[in-house]
């Protein structure tokens, strides 16, 4: 599903929050910005893949931040399980 999921579903924003939710098994889908620092999200992506969490790449951190209704950029965001 597209980025508009982030506007209507229960979500987390930020790399640290995504790591926490993933480690607790609460993450349903992970969004990562394609322009994040190279290598910064590699372990998060590996862990998401190992956990079977769907990953969607977003064009930029700014677009991801706006999709989450925040006034700054975001490297990662996620949808929580219901």
PyMOL Python script that loads the backbone (N, CA, C, O; Angstrom):
from pymol import cmd

cmd.read_pdbstr("""\
ATOM      1  N   UNK A   1       0.845  -1.188   0.000  1.00  0.00           N
ATOM      2  CA  UNK A   1       0.000   0.000   0.000  1.00  0.00           C
ATOM      3  C   UNK A   1       0.885   1.245   0.000  1.00  0.00           C
ATOM      4  O   UNK A   1       2.051   1.183   0.391  1.00  0.00           O
ATOM      5  N   UNK A   2       0.345   2.341  -0.427  1.00  0.00           N
ATOM      6  CA  UNK A   2       1.140   3.556  -0.541  1.00  0.00           C
ATOM      7  C   UNK A   2       1.389   4.241   0.799  1.00  0.00           C
ATOM      8  O   UNK A   2       0.933   3.789   1.849  1.00  0.00           O
ATOM      9  N   UNK A   3       2.122   5.336   0.728  1.00  0.00           N
ATOM     10  CA  UNK A   3       2.488   6.102   1.914  1.00  0.00           C
ATOM     11  C   UNK A   3       1.301   6.621   2.707  1.00  0.00           C
ATOM     12  O   UNK A   3       1.440   6.896   3.899  1.00  0.00           O
ATOM     13  N   UNK A   4       0.137   6.763   2.083  1.00  0.00           N
ATOM     14  CA  UNK A   4      -1.002   7.310   2.822  1.00  0.00           C
ATOM     15  C   UNK A   4      -1.408   6.425   3.991  1.00  0.00           C
ATOM     16  O   UNK A   4      -2.167   6.856   4.858  1.00  0.00           O
ATOM     17  N   UNK A   5      -0.910   5.189   4.023  1.00  0.00           N
ATOM     18  CA  UNK A   5      -1.137   4.319   5.187  1.00  0.00           C
ATOM     19  C   UNK A   5      -0.630   4.985   6.460  1.00  0.00           C
ATOM     20  O   UNK A   5      -1.225   4.827   7.526  1.00  0.00           O
ATOM     21  N   UNK A   6       0.462   5.723   6.350  1.00  0.00           N
ATOM     22  CA  UNK A   6       1.069   6.350   7.520  1.00  0.00           C
ATOM     23  C   UNK A   6       0.187   7.440   8.110  1.00  0.00           C
ATOM     24  O   UNK A   6       0.319   7.774   9.288  1.00  0.00           O
ATOM     25  N   UNK A   7      -0.704   7.993   7.310  1.00  0.00           N
ATOM     26  CA  UNK A   7      -1.576   9.060   7.790  1.00  0.00           C
ATOM     27  C   UNK A   7      -2.766   8.526   8.573  1.00  0.00           C
ATOM     28  O   UNK A   7      -3.326   9.236   9.409  1.00  0.00           O
ATOM     29  N   UNK A   8      -3.157   7.285   8.312  1.00  0.00           N
ATOM     30  CA  UNK A   8      -4.387   6.780   8.917  1.00  0.00           C
ATOM     31  C   UNK A   8      -4.181   5.631   9.901  1.00  0.00           C
ATOM     32  O   UNK A   8      -5.101   5.290  10.644  1.00  0.00           O
ATOM     33  N   UNK A   9      -3.020   5.040   9.921  1.00  0.00           N
ATOM     34  CA  UNK A   9      -2.790   3.884  10.794  1.00  0.00           C
ATOM     35  C   UNK A   9      -1.943   4.285  12.004  1.00  0.00           C
ATOM     36  O   UNK A   9      -1.310   5.340  12.011  1.00  0.00           O
ATOM     37  N   UNK A  10      -1.941   3.434  13.016  1.00  0.00           N
ATOM     38  CA  UNK A  10      -1.082   3.655  14.172  1.00  0.00           C
ATOM     39  C   UNK A  10       0.355   3.443  13.721  1.00  0.00           C
ATOM     40  O   UNK A  10       0.694   2.401  13.159  1.00  0.00           O
ATOM     41  N   UNK A  11       1.193   4.438  13.971  1.00  0.00           N
ATOM     42  CA  UNK A  11       2.540   4.416  13.409  1.00  0.00           C
ATOM     43  C   UNK A  11       3.597   4.825  14.427  1.00  0.00           C
ATOM     44  O   UNK A  11       3.306   5.385  15.484  1.00  0.00           O
ATOM     45  N   UNK A  12       4.832   4.520  14.058  1.00  0.00           N
ATOM     46  CA  UNK A  12       5.987   5.019  14.798  1.00  0.00           C
ATOM     47  C   UNK A  12       6.850   5.760  13.785  1.00  0.00           C
ATOM     48  O   UNK A  12       6.824   5.454  12.593  1.00  0.00           O
ATOM     49  N   UNK A  13       7.609   6.730  14.266  1.00  0.00           N
ATOM     50  CA  UNK A  13       8.464   7.520  13.385  1.00  0.00           C
ATOM     51  C   UNK A  13       9.864   7.558  13.974  1.00  0.00           C
ATOM     52  O   UNK A  13      10.046   7.840  15.158  1.00  0.00           O
ATOM     53  N   UNK A  14      10.835   7.276  13.149  1.00  0.00           N
ATOM     54  CA  UNK A  14      12.226   7.344  13.563  1.00  0.00           C
ATOM     55  C   UNK A  14      12.886   5.982  13.621  1.00  0.00           C
ATOM     56  O   UNK A  14      12.244   4.955  13.841  1.00  0.00           O
ATOM     57  N   UNK A  15      14.186   6.012  13.416  1.00  0.00           N
ATOM     58  CA  UNK A  15      14.964   4.776  13.392  1.00  0.00           C
ATOM     59  C   UNK A  15      14.927   4.052  14.740  1.00  0.00           C
ATOM     60  O   UNK A  15      14.726   2.838  14.785  1.00  0.00           O
ATOM     61  N   UNK A  16      15.117   4.784  15.830  1.00  0.00           N
ATOM     62  CA  UNK A  16      15.126   4.151  17.160  1.00  0.00           C
ATOM     63  C   UNK A  16      13.776   3.529  17.490  1.00  0.00           C
ATOM     64  O   UNK A  16      13.706   2.412  18.002  1.00  0.00           O
ATOM     65  N   UNK A  17      12.714   4.255  17.195  1.00  0.00           N
ATOM     66  CA  UNK A  17      11.374   3.724  17.459  1.00  0.00           C
ATOM     67  C   UNK A  17      11.100   2.487  16.611  1.00  0.00           C
ATOM     68  O   UNK A  17      10.471   1.535  17.073  1.00  0.00           O
ATOM     69  N   UNK A  18      11.574   2.508  15.374  1.00  0.00           N
ATOM     70  CA  UNK A  18      11.391   1.348  14.494  1.00  0.00           C
ATOM     71  C   UNK A  18      12.135   0.137  15.048  1.00  0.00           C
ATOM     72  O   UNK A  18      11.608  -0.975  15.035  1.00  0.00           O
ATOM     73  N   UNK A  19      13.354   0.349  15.533  1.00  0.00           N
ATOM     74  CA  UNK A  19      14.129  -0.753  16.124  1.00  0.00           C
ATOM     75  C   UNK A  19      13.415  -1.331  17.349  1.00  0.00           C
ATOM     76  O   UNK A  19      13.330  -2.548  17.514  1.00  0.00           O
ATOM     77  N   UNK A  20      12.907  -0.444  18.201  1.00  0.00           N
ATOM     78  CA  UNK A  20      12.196  -0.906  19.408  1.00  0.00           C
ATOM     79  C   UNK A  20      10.963  -1.725  19.048  1.00  0.00           C
ATOM     80  O   UNK A  20      10.755  -2.814  19.582  1.00  0.00           O
ATOM     81  N   UNK A  21      10.150  -1.197  18.144  1.00  0.00           N
ATOM     82  CA  UNK A  21       8.919  -1.890  17.752  1.00  0.00           C
ATOM     83  C   UNK A  21       9.234  -3.229  17.094  1.00  0.00           C
ATOM     84  O   UNK A  21       8.537  -4.216  17.327  1.00  0.00           O
ATOM     85  N   UNK A  22      10.273  -3.265  16.281  1.00  0.00           N
ATOM     86  CA  UNK A  22      10.667  -4.502  15.611  1.00  0.00           C
ATOM     87  C   UNK A  22      11.139  -5.536  16.623  1.00  0.00           C
ATOM     88  O   UNK A  22      10.784  -6.710  16.522  1.00  0.00           O
ATOM     89  N   UNK A  23      11.933  -5.110  17.595  1.00  0.00           N
ATOM     90  CA  UNK A  23      12.448  -6.057  18.593  1.00  0.00           C
ATOM     91  C   UNK A  23      11.337  -6.614  19.479  1.00  0.00           C
ATOM     92  O   UNK A  23      11.467  -7.713  20.017  1.00  0.00           O
ATOM     93  N   UNK A  24      10.252  -5.867  19.633  1.00  0.00           N
ATOM     94  CA  UNK A  24       9.118  -6.324  20.441  1.00  0.00           C
ATOM     95  C   UNK A  24       8.074  -7.075  19.612  1.00  0.00           C
ATOM     96  O   UNK A  24       7.074  -7.553  20.149  1.00  0.00           O
ATOM     97  N   UNK A  25       8.311  -7.176  18.302  1.00  0.00           N
ATOM     98  CA  UNK A  25       7.373  -7.880  17.435  1.00  0.00           C
ATOM     99  C   UNK A  25       6.109  -7.100  17.139  1.00  0.00           C
ATOM    100  O   UNK A  25       5.076  -7.689  16.821  1.00  0.00           O
ATOM    101  N   UNK A  26       6.176  -5.780  17.239  1.00  0.00           N
ATOM    102  CA  UNK A  26       4.994  -4.941  17.051  1.00  0.00           C
ATOM    103  C   UNK A  26       4.879  -4.336  15.659  1.00  0.00           C
ATOM    104  O   UNK A  26       3.861  -3.729  15.326  1.00  0.00           O
ATOM    105  N   UNK A  27       5.913  -4.497  14.848  1.00  0.00           N
ATOM    106  CA  UNK A  27       5.960  -3.829  13.557  1.00  0.00           C
ATOM    107  C   UNK A  27       5.340  -4.683  12.455  1.00  0.00           C
ATOM    108  O   UNK A  27       5.678  -5.854  12.288  1.00  0.00           O
ATOM    109  N   UNK A  28       4.435  -4.074  11.716  1.00  0.00           N
ATOM    110  CA  UNK A  28       3.765  -4.749  10.598  1.00  0.00           C
ATOM    111  C   UNK A  28       4.420  -4.406   9.266  1.00  0.00           C
ATOM    112  O   UNK A  28       4.540  -5.262   8.390  1.00  0.00           O
ATOM    113  N   UNK A  29       4.842  -3.154   9.116  1.00  0.00           N
ATOM    114  CA  UNK A  29       5.461  -2.702   7.870  1.00  0.00           C
ATOM    115  C   UNK A  29       6.467  -1.610   8.195  1.00  0.00           C
ATOM    116  O   UNK A  29       6.228  -0.761   9.054  1.00  0.00           O
ATOM    117  N   UNK A  30       7.588  -1.644   7.501  1.00  0.00           N
ATOM    118  CA  UNK A  30       8.660  -0.677   7.712  1.00  0.00           C
ATOM    119  C   UNK A  30       8.840   0.164   6.453  1.00  0.00           C
ATOM    120  O   UNK A  30       8.903  -0.369   5.346  1.00  0.00           O
ATOM    121  N   UNK A  31       8.921   1.472   6.627  1.00  0.00           N
ATOM    122  CA  UNK A  31       9.219   2.391   5.537  1.00  0.00           C
ATOM    123  C   UNK A  31      10.609   2.959   5.790  1.00  0.00           C
ATOM    124  O   UNK A  31      10.903   3.395   6.903  1.00  0.00           O
ATOM    125  N   UNK A  32      11.465   2.959   4.778  1.00  0.00           N
ATOM    126  CA  UNK A  32      12.805   3.526   4.917  1.00  0.00           C
ATOM    127  C   UNK A  32      13.066   4.494   3.772  1.00  0.00           C
ATOM    128  O   UNK A  32      12.648   4.266   2.637  1.00  0.00           O
ATOM    129  N   UNK A  33      13.760   5.569   4.090  1.00  0.00           N
ATOM    130  CA  UNK A  33      14.080   6.581   3.091  1.00  0.00           C
ATOM    131  C   UNK A  33      15.288   6.146   2.274  1.00  0.00           C
ATOM    132  O   UNK A  33      16.297   5.708   2.827  1.00  0.00           O
ATOM    133  N   UNK A  34      15.180   6.267   0.972  1.00  0.00           N
ATOM    134  CA  UNK A  34      16.265   5.865   0.075  1.00  0.00           C
ATOM    135  C   UNK A  34      17.490   6.759   0.228  1.00  0.00           C
ATOM    136  O   UNK A  34      18.603   6.338  -0.090  1.00  0.00           O
ATOM    137  N   UNK A  35      17.302   7.985   0.711  1.00  0.00           N
ATOM    138  CA  UNK A  35      18.435   8.897   0.850  1.00  0.00           C
ATOM    139  C   UNK A  35      19.009   8.934   2.265  1.00  0.00           C
ATOM    140  O   UNK A  35      19.737   9.865   2.611  1.00  0.00           O
ATOM    141  N   UNK A  36      18.693   7.941   3.076  1.00  0.00           N
ATOM    142  CA  UNK A  36      19.291   7.851   4.414  1.00  0.00           C
ATOM    143  C   UNK A  36      20.786   7.585   4.262  1.00  0.00           C
ATOM    144  O   UNK A  36      21.236   7.096   3.226  1.00  0.00           O
ATOM    145  N   UNK A  37      21.547   7.912   5.300  1.00  0.00           N
ATOM    146  CA  UNK A  37      22.996   7.684   5.257  1.00  0.00           C
ATOM    147  C   UNK A  37      23.296   6.254   4.848  1.00  0.00           C
ATOM    148  O   UNK A  37      22.704   5.318   5.385  1.00  0.00           O
ATOM    149  N   UNK A  38      24.208   6.075   3.905  1.00  0.00           N
ATOM    150  CA  UNK A  38      24.553   4.713   3.475  1.00  0.00           C
ATOM    151  C   UNK A  38      25.022   3.858   4.654  1.00  0.00           C
ATOM    152  O   UNK A  38      25.880   4.269   5.436  1.00  0.00           O
ATOM    153  N   UNK A  39      24.453   2.687   4.760  1.00  0.00           N
ATOM    154  CA  UNK A  39      24.833   1.759   5.815  1.00  0.00           C
ATOM    155  C   UNK A  39      24.114   1.944   7.133  1.00  0.00           C
ATOM    156  O   UNK A  39      24.119   1.040   7.968  1.00  0.00           O
ATOM    157  N   UNK A  40      23.498   3.091   7.341  1.00  0.00           N
ATOM    158  CA  UNK A  40      22.878   3.385   8.631  1.00  0.00           C
ATOM    159  C   UNK A  40      21.712   2.452   8.959  1.00  0.00           C
ATOM    160  O   UNK A  40      21.534   2.060  10.112  1.00  0.00           O
ATOM    161  N   UNK A  41      20.929   2.103   7.961  1.00  0.00           N
ATOM    162  CA  UNK A  41      19.738   1.294   8.200  1.00  0.00           C
ATOM    163  C   UNK A  41      19.922  -0.180   7.842  1.00  0.00           C
ATOM    164  O   UNK A  41      18.966  -0.955   7.890  1.00  0.00           O
ATOM    165  N   UNK A  42      21.141  -0.568   7.486  1.00  0.00           N
ATOM    166  CA  UNK A  42      21.386  -1.948   7.045  1.00  0.00           C
ATOM    167  C   UNK A  42      20.947  -2.988   8.070  1.00  0.00           C
ATOM    168  O   UNK A  42      20.271  -3.955   7.719  1.00  0.00           O
ATOM    169  N   UNK A  43      21.323  -2.797   9.330  1.00  0.00           N
ATOM    170  CA  UNK A  43      20.956  -3.793  10.346  1.00  0.00           C
ATOM    171  C   UNK A  43      19.450  -3.806  10.584  1.00  0.00           C
ATOM    172  O   UNK A  43      18.869  -4.863  10.830  1.00  0.00           O
ATOM    173  N   UNK A  44      18.822  -2.645  10.513  1.00  0.00           N
ATOM    174  CA  UNK A  44      17.367  -2.576  10.665  1.00  0.00           C
ATOM    175  C   UNK A  44      16.679  -3.330   9.530  1.00  0.00           C
ATOM    176  O   UNK A  44      15.717  -4.062   9.761  1.00  0.00           O
ATOM    177  N   UNK A  45      17.167  -3.152   8.321  1.00  0.00           N
ATOM    178  CA  UNK A  45      16.595  -3.851   7.168  1.00  0.00           C
ATOM    179  C   UNK A  45      16.800  -5.360   7.275  1.00  0.00           C
ATOM    180  O   UNK A  45      15.896  -6.130   6.950  1.00  0.00           O
ATOM    181  N   UNK A  46      17.971  -5.786   7.726  1.00  0.00           N
ATOM    182  CA  UNK A  46      18.226  -7.227   7.908  1.00  0.00           C
ATOM    183  C   UNK A  46      17.288  -7.814   8.956  1.00  0.00           C
ATOM    184  O   UNK A  46      16.717  -8.887   8.762  1.00  0.00           O
ATOM    185  N   UNK A  47      17.138  -7.102  10.064  1.00  0.00           N
ATOM    186  CA  UNK A  47      16.262  -7.586  11.134  1.00  0.00           C
ATOM    187  C   UNK A  47      14.806  -7.646  10.676  1.00  0.00           C
ATOM    188  O   UNK A  47      14.081  -8.579  11.021  1.00  0.00           O
ATOM    189  N   UNK A  48      14.383  -6.659   9.905  1.00  0.00           N
ATOM    190  CA  UNK A  48      13.009  -6.649   9.391  1.00  0.00           C
ATOM    191  C   UNK A  48      12.790  -7.828   8.449  1.00  0.00           C
ATOM    192  O   UNK A  48      11.754  -8.490   8.505  1.00  0.00           O
ATOM    193  N   UNK A  49      13.757  -8.084   7.594  1.00  0.00           N
ATOM    194  CA  UNK A  49      13.648  -9.212   6.668  1.00  0.00           C
ATOM    195  C   UNK A  49      13.587 -10.532   7.435  1.00  0.00           C
ATOM    196  O   UNK A  49      12.790 -11.412   7.107  1.00  0.00           O
ATOM    197  N   UNK A  50      14.426 -10.662   8.449  1.00  0.00           N
ATOM    198  CA  UNK A  50      14.443 -11.888   9.251  1.00  0.00           C
ATOM    199  C   UNK A  50      13.123 -12.097   9.989  1.00  0.00           C
ATOM    200  O   UNK A  50      12.696 -13.231  10.205  1.00  0.00           O
ATOM    201  N   UNK A  51      12.479 -10.990  10.375  1.00  0.00           N
ATOM    202  CA  UNK A  51      11.216 -11.072  11.103  1.00  0.00           C
ATOM    203  C   UNK A  51      10.016 -11.197  10.164  1.00  0.00           C
ATOM    204  O   UNK A  51       8.887 -11.369  10.622  1.00  0.00           O
ATOM    205  N   UNK A  52      10.253 -11.113   8.865  1.00  0.00           N
ATOM    206  CA  UNK A  52       9.160 -11.214   7.906  1.00  0.00           C
ATOM    207  C   UNK A  52       8.327  -9.952   7.793  1.00  0.00           C
ATOM    208  O   UNK A  52       7.167 -10.005   7.385  1.00  0.00           O
ATOM    209  N   UNK A  53       8.910  -8.814   8.152  1.00  0.00           N
ATOM    210  CA  UNK A  53       8.207  -7.536   8.085  1.00  0.00           C
ATOM    211  C   UNK A  53       8.369  -6.958   6.680  1.00  0.00           C
ATOM    212  O   UNK A  53       9.476  -6.905   6.143  1.00  0.00           O
ATOM    213  N   UNK A  54       7.267  -6.530   6.100  1.00  0.00           N
ATOM    214  CA  UNK A  54       7.295  -5.922   4.769  1.00  0.00           C
ATOM    215  C   UNK A  54       8.063  -4.604   4.827  1.00  0.00           C
ATOM    216  O   UNK A  54       7.885  -3.820   5.759  1.00  0.00           O
ATOM    217  N   UNK A  55       8.913  -4.360   3.837  1.00  0.00           N
ATOM    218  CA  UNK A  55       9.711  -3.134   3.775  1.00  0.00           C
ATOM    219  C   UNK A  55       9.371  -2.387   2.493  1.00  0.00           C
ATOM    220  O   UNK A  55       9.321  -2.969   1.410  1.00  0.00           O
ATOM    221  N   UNK A  56       9.141  -1.091   2.639  1.00  0.00           N
ATOM    222  CA  UNK A  56       8.882  -0.243   1.474  1.00  0.00           C
ATOM    223  C   UNK A  56       9.866   0.917   1.488  1.00  0.00           C
ATOM    224  O   UNK A  56      10.025   1.597   2.502  1.00  0.00           O
ATOM    225  N   UNK A  57      10.516   1.135   0.366  1.00  0.00           N
ATOM    226  CA  UNK A  57      11.457   2.254   0.244  1.00  0.00           C
ATOM    227  C   UNK A  57      10.704   3.496  -0.225  1.00  0.00           C
ATOM    228  O   UNK A  57       9.815   3.433  -1.074  1.00  0.00           O
ATOM    229  N   UNK A  58      11.094   4.620   0.358  1.00  0.00           N
ATOM    230  CA  UNK A  58      10.489   5.910   0.047  1.00  0.00           C
ATOM    231  C   UNK A  58      11.575   6.785  -0.572  1.00  0.00           C
ATOM    232  O   UNK A  58      12.743   6.694  -0.193  1.00  0.00           O
ATOM    233  N   UNK A  59      11.197   7.611  -1.500  1.00  0.00           N
ATOM    234  CA  UNK A  59      12.147   8.418  -2.269  1.00  0.00           C
ATOM    235  C   UNK A  59      13.095   9.250  -1.404  1.00  0.00           C
ATOM    236  O   UNK A  59      14.294   9.303  -1.676  1.00  0.00           O
ATOM    237  N   UNK A  60      12.564   9.901  -0.362  1.00  0.00           N
ATOM    238  CA  UNK A  60      13.431  10.766   0.444  1.00  0.00           C
ATOM    239  C   UNK A  60      12.956  10.837   1.892  1.00  0.00           C
ATOM    240  O   UNK A  60      11.818  10.493   2.212  1.00  0.00           O
ATOM    241  N   UNK A  61      13.860  11.292   2.754  1.00  0.00           N
ATOM    242  CA  UNK A  61      13.537  11.461   4.174  1.00  0.00           C
ATOM    243  C   UNK A  61      12.469  12.531   4.363  1.00  0.00           C
ATOM    244  O   UNK A  61      11.601  12.409   5.227  1.00  0.00           O
ATOM    245  N   UNK A  62      12.540  13.575   3.552  1.00  0.00           N
ATOM    246  CA  UNK A  62      11.556  14.651   3.651  1.00  0.00           C
ATOM    247  C   UNK A  62      10.153  14.149   3.311  1.00  0.00           C
ATOM    248  O   UNK A  62       9.192  14.463   4.013  1.00  0.00           O
ATOM    249  N   UNK A  63      10.037  13.379   2.246  1.00  0.00           N
ATOM    250  CA  UNK A  63       8.735  12.816   1.860  1.00  0.00           C
ATOM    251  C   UNK A  63       8.210  11.894   2.955  1.00  0.00           C
ATOM    252  O   UNK A  63       7.019  11.915   3.265  1.00  0.00           O
ATOM    253  N   UNK A  64       9.084  11.092   3.537  1.00  0.00           N
ATOM    254  CA  UNK A  64       8.663  10.190   4.608  1.00  0.00           C
ATOM    255  C   UNK A  64       8.196  10.978   5.827  1.00  0.00           C
ATOM    256  O   UNK A  64       7.182  10.634   6.434  1.00  0.00           O
ATOM    257  N   UNK A  65       8.915  12.017   6.185  1.00  0.00           N
ATOM    258  CA  UNK A  65       8.502  12.864   7.304  1.00  0.00           C
ATOM    259  C   UNK A  65       7.144  13.501   7.070  1.00  0.00           C
ATOM    260  O   UNK A  65       6.299  13.521   7.965  1.00  0.00           O
ATOM    261  N   UNK A  66       6.937  14.016   5.883  1.00  0.00           N
ATOM    262  CA  UNK A  66       5.644  14.634   5.549  1.00  0.00           C
ATOM    263  C   UNK A  66       4.513  13.614   5.580  1.00  0.00           C
ATOM    264  O   UNK A  66       3.408  13.922   6.026  1.00  0.00           O
ATOM    265  N   UNK A  67       4.786  12.408   5.110  1.00  0.00           N
ATOM    266  CA  UNK A  67       3.761  11.354   5.129  1.00  0.00           C
ATOM    267  C   UNK A  67       3.368  11.003   6.560  1.00  0.00           C
ATOM    268  O   UNK A  67       2.251  10.552   6.811  1.00  0.00           O
ATOM    269  N   UNK A  68       4.292  11.213   7.493  1.00  0.00           N
ATOM    270  CA  UNK A  68       4.024  10.936   8.910  1.00  0.00           C
ATOM    271  C   UNK A  68       3.467  12.158   9.630  1.00  0.00           C
ATOM    272  O   UNK A  68       3.262  12.127  10.843  1.00  0.00           O
ATOM    273  N   UNK A  69       3.224  13.229   8.890  1.00  0.00           N
ATOM    274  CA  UNK A  69       2.662  14.469   9.433  1.00  0.00           C
ATOM    275  C   UNK A  69       3.581  15.117  10.459  1.00  0.00           C
ATOM    276  O   UNK A  69       3.118  15.636  11.475  1.00  0.00           O
ATOM    277  N   UNK A  70       4.893  15.086  10.190  1.00  0.00           N
ATOM    278  CA  UNK A  70       5.840  15.794  11.046  1.00  0.00           C
ATOM    279  C   UNK A  70       6.553  16.846  10.204  1.00  0.00           C
ATOM    280  O   UNK A  70       6.605  16.745   8.978  1.00  0.00           O
ATOM    281  N   UNK A  71       7.101  17.853  10.872  1.00  0.00           N
ATOM    282  CA  UNK A  71       7.729  18.979  10.179  1.00  0.00           C
ATOM    283  C   UNK A  71       9.222  18.792   9.961  1.00  0.00           C
ATOM    284  O   UNK A  71       9.948  19.771   9.791  1.00  0.00           O
ATOM    285  N   UNK A  72       9.683  17.570   9.964  1.00  0.00           N
ATOM    286  CA  UNK A  72      11.102  17.305   9.725  1.00  0.00           C
ATOM    287  C   UNK A  72      11.229  16.008   8.944  1.00  0.00           C
ATOM    288  O   UNK A  72      10.245  15.307   8.711  1.00  0.00           O
ATOM    289  N   UNK A  73      12.431  15.706   8.552  1.00  0.00           N
ATOM    290  CA  UNK A  73      12.642  14.481   7.780  1.00  0.00           C
ATOM    291  C   UNK A  73      12.717  13.270   8.704  1.00  0.00           C
ATOM    292  O   UNK A  73      12.939  13.407   9.907  1.00  0.00           O
ATOM    293  N   UNK A  74      12.530  12.088   8.130  1.00  0.00           N
ATOM    294  CA  UNK A  74      12.596  10.839   8.892  1.00  0.00           C
ATOM    295  C   UNK A  74      13.263   9.772   8.031  1.00  0.00           C
ATOM    296  O   UNK A  74      12.930   9.609   6.858  1.00  0.00           O
ATOM    297  N   UNK A  75      14.205   9.051   8.626  1.00  0.00           N
ATOM    298  CA  UNK A  75      14.889   7.974   7.899  1.00  0.00           C
ATOM    299  C   UNK A  75      14.061   6.705   7.866  1.00  0.00           C
ATOM    300  O   UNK A  75      14.147   5.915   6.927  1.00  0.00           O
ATOM    301  N   UNK A  76      13.254   6.519   8.906  1.00  0.00           N
ATOM    302  CA  UNK A  76      12.450   5.296   8.997  1.00  0.00           C
ATOM    303  C   UNK A  76      11.131   5.599   9.693  1.00  0.00           C
ATOM    304  O   UNK A  76      11.021   6.531  10.490  1.00  0.00           O
ATOM    305  N   UNK A  77      10.149   4.793   9.372  1.00  0.00           N
ATOM    306  CA  UNK A  77       8.840   4.859  10.020  1.00  0.00           C
ATOM    307  C   UNK A  77       8.217   3.481   9.878  1.00  0.00           C
ATOM    308  O   UNK A  77       8.654   2.669   9.062  1.00  0.00           O
ATOM    309  N   UNK A  78       7.210   3.231  10.667  1.00  0.00           N
ATOM    310  CA  UNK A  78       6.595   1.921  10.569  1.00  0.00           C
ATOM    311  C   UNK A  78       5.147   1.915  10.989  1.00  0.00           C
ATOM    312  O   UNK A  78       4.680   2.794  11.713  1.00  0.00           O
ATOM    313  N   UNK A  79       4.450   0.905  10.519  1.00  0.00           N
ATOM    314  CA  UNK A  79       3.061   0.674  10.911  1.00  0.00           C
ATOM    315  C   UNK A  79       3.048  -0.411  11.970  1.00  0.00           C
ATOM    316  O   UNK A  79       3.715  -1.437  11.839  1.00  0.00           O
ATOM    317  N   UNK A  80       2.288  -0.173  13.008  1.00  0.00           N
ATOM    318  CA  UNK A  80       2.188  -1.145  14.088  1.00  0.00           C
ATOM    319  C   UNK A  80       1.089  -2.156  13.806  1.00  0.00           C
ATOM    320  O   UNK A  80       0.105  -1.862  13.127  1.00  0.00           O
ATOM    321  N   UNK A  81       1.278  -3.343  14.339  1.00  0.00           N
ATOM    322  CA  UNK A  81       0.244  -4.371  14.207  1.00  0.00           C
ATOM    323  C   UNK A  81      -0.976  -3.923  14.978  1.00  0.00           C
ATOM    324  O   UNK A  81      -0.867  -3.221  15.983  1.00  0.00           O
ATOM    325  N   UNK A  82      -2.131  -4.329  14.505  1.00  0.00           N
ATOM    326  CA  UNK A  82      -3.384  -3.923  15.170  1.00  0.00           C
ATOM    327  C   UNK A  82      -3.733  -4.855  16.277  1.00  0.00           C
ATOM    328  O   UNK A  82      -4.751  -4.669  16.944  1.00  0.00           O
TER     329      UNK A  82
END
""", "prot")
cmd.dss("prot")
cmd.show_as("cartoon", "prot")
cmd.util.cbc("prot")
cmd.orient("prot")
